[in-house]
Amino acid sequence: MGGYQDANYYRVSPCLIVVGSWCCRLILFVIWLPTFLHVTAQESHADHRRTTSLVELAKEPTSGDSGLFDPIEISPSVIPKVPFPTESVPPMYPIPYVPTRYEPVLTGKCPVNFSRPEISNILDKAAFDCFGPLASLVGNVVCCPQFSSLIHIFQGFFGMKSNNLVLSNAVADHCFSDIVSILASRGANNTIPTLCSIKSSNLTGGSCPVKNDSTFERTVNTSKLVEACRTVDPLKECCRPVCRPAIMDAALQISGRQMMINNDNMAGEMNHTDYLNDCKGVVYSYLSKQLSSEVANKAFRILSACKVNKVCPLTFKEPSDVIAVCKNVAAPSPTCCSSLNTYIAETQQKILITNKQAIICATQFGSMLRGGGVMTNVYELCDVDLKDFSIQAFGVQGCLLRSLPGDVIFDNSSGVSFTCDLSDNIAAPWPSSSSFTSLSFCAPEMSLPALPISQSLKNIGCNSAGVGFLVIFTFFVSIVVLRF
């Protein structure tokens, strides 16, 4: 009743002289808003420990002051948010196995002290992330990104006291063999090179024409490159990249092909992917020499995360059996659901995937079903969740890894553990059409800069006097709300 009387009071205020003006409507809105915000805040506080709303789950934390990089909704968007500091962290699932360490047999022909902390610590991290039984399960998201980062960092570490950015072919073979042996001696899977498609030639610079510091620094604006990759934001880099284009620009410059691309001579460039990748490896090596191993590793892992979270790593065969029994269903059907669940179970018995990859996989598979004539949301009818697209392993009823870079954790008492991002049953998103296109988890950038408050209010019809009154009145209302 009090709120109703207040509203009537302001209705009969002098502001009625300009009935319908935007200023008066804004003033009334300001009066009403604090009460609404107060109620909303209480609701959020009461339920912040367990979020089941898809809208809430779609919110991922921003970095810095900008909110331009929040995920967009994807009909429905179901990206889980990072917990509040007071919330319990996502569950960790231990594998009760402590890797046996032994002294590796090295070639003796790689002139590197592997016991130095800057390289030994990264070797330990790679060994845990590529832990024997887990390597193939987390290869796409954890193991291979970390092993790739290790190779880049080692390449820079090798040339730290010289002018070189690459290794010779013979030395690269010996050092690569030693790296794999050391990782295996610390519990890693010895098939990592095959699993991750990384060879000793990745240490040599391949066909890139620039292979030393002096030539690199004459060709590239190194201060700009290093600054772009010194602090890589894990949220912004995937949406408005800074480090990745700086690396690509440097690779193009040292490859000697920048001028050809600037002249729009793209036809001859399409077959030079390996050539450019070799030069990107040299750029990574230079960055590894300029940054500490921890900073470089963090940057390289973030870049890898941005890449792997853009695609679904699962392979979907033609779902003809599912389409046949689900095509005309309008209500839960045991036959349809059994066929659907069997298909998904067979598909996901491969690897652990991230929450963002699961959204893409669910949308991609749903598009295939819609293309075959399944118009009903069978995910909803059959209770298909996002985590159903990730492997069911180690007694865990589905596990989605975090989309941000993560590692396998080792503890002397519990063994090796990995962290799952979801503990709730989040429904898989059903696509709106049968045509699958790449999904973006980035909000659209604001096209216009924010106007000052006075200019913004003038644009909607308030004169300077109205603006001044509104600002003063807003201040007064804020004081009253804070007081009571």
Disulfide bonds with the S-S distance in Angstrom:
Cys15-Cys24 1.88
Cys23-Cys462 1.94
Cys110-Cys175 1.96
Cys130-Cys143 2.07
Cys144-Cys196 2.14
Cys208-Cys279 2.26
Cys229-Cys243 2.04
Cys238-Cys306 1.93
Cys239-Cys442 2.01
Cys312-Cys361 1.90
Cys326-Cys336 1.96
Cys337-Cys382 2.10
Cys399-Cys420 1.90
